[in-house]
Amino acid sequence: MATNTYDVTGMTCGHCAQAVTTEISAITGVESVDVDVESGRVVVVGTDVTDDAVRAAVEEAGYAVV
């Protein structure tokens, strides 16, 4: 199990956090997602989760990984 932290731009509220959490949680292998809107940090815990998959999920939610 690996833990990766990403900086995400554009999140301003709880709805933003929920959208990002929903998209990332749909990735196969993701065990947990923790979104901190204030810092823009997203912590993803899972097995065999690629940075590209997380980036695509964040973009699908309407935000961007820095």
HELIX and SHEET records of a PDB file:
HELIX    1   1 GLY A   14  SER A   25  1                                  12    
HELIX    2   2 ASP A   51  GLU A   60  1                                  10    
SHEET    1   A 4 VAL A  30  ASP A  36  0                                        
SHEET    2   A 4 ARG A  41  GLY A  46 -1                                        
SHEET    3   A 4 ALA A   2  THR A   9 -1                                        
SHEET    4   A 4 ALA A  64  VAL A  65 -1                                        
END                                                                             
